[in-house]
């Protein structure tokens, strides 16, 4: 990875964003040990099979986290936004396991990578860091359980509605630049099924769509 070393400007930005979450001493250590990397939209951050040596902390932008079934098809698990980290990655870090998820940027994104040995050291040294890690585990677990419930108990139409609302929320825009094929991939469905349901939602006045662009109206 091509990392960007921290300078005083980066430190000031980090302190402004995280001063209510972490104490100043911890932020200083994050700046000393962490490395920042900027990603373009649709760029892979972590892939399945990667050896995880650093924990990612989202500084700006958003990330889509997916898993893969035995056939190689991917399924959306959850999104990461500012201040979030990935519970699966945390587990891989502590157990020195290879990644079981595919993380790809939803927009231009900045990620701070923290060495795994520092993550373990700070768990003992800083209560705020320990609480952050445990809360992150809990939040991601709840999101994965919600994703499973959505698959098991909701129809594809309900899943599609929830997906469009969540994506609009994550991107902070009701206009989504996405194709039916991309949606089908995220929802583990077919483009034909998604296209049919999208037409139905459009007739109901819930969305407006043009080529590779969807406007969520509710």
Buried (B, 14 or more C-beta within 10 A) or exposed (E): EEEEEBEEEBBEBBBEBBEEBBBEEBBBBBBEBBBBBBBEEEEEBBEBEBEBEBBBBBBBBBBBBBBBEEEEEBBBBBBBBBEBBBBBBBBBBBEEEEBBBBBBBBBEBBBBBBBBEBBBBBBEEBEBBEEBBEEBBEBBEEBBEEBEEBBEEEEBBEBBBBBBBBBBBBBEEBEBEBBBEBBBBBBBBBBEBBBEBBEEBBEEEBBBBEEEEBBBEE
